[in-house]
Amino acid sequence: MALFIRDETVDRLASDVQRVLNTPTKKEAVRLALQHQLDQASQKRPLMEAIAELQAKAAALGPENPDFDMKRFTDEMWGDI
């Protein structure tokens, strides 16, 4: 099945991809670009899964120390500067 590119912008993009990827044809450049997009999309993790992982890591750190004095900590970290 043929793929006809009639949009000038899309044609220019296909030419740019062909040049950058050093493919013999625009068709091959478009094929590689589309395959790359499919690969990227299939590897993308759902947002809720990523959030759950971060929440688990935060929970593993344990509860916050209520006696922690951030001002004193910062002053000690900076020293006499």
SULVEN-V622043 format. One record per helix or strand of 2 or more residues. SS is the DSSP state (helix for helix, strand for strand). FROM is the first residue (numbers start at 1). TO is the last residue. If there is no record, write none. Layout:
BEGIN
SS/FROM/TO, SS/FROM/TO
END
This chain:
BEGIN
helix/8/21, helix/26/43, helix/47/60, helix/70/78
END
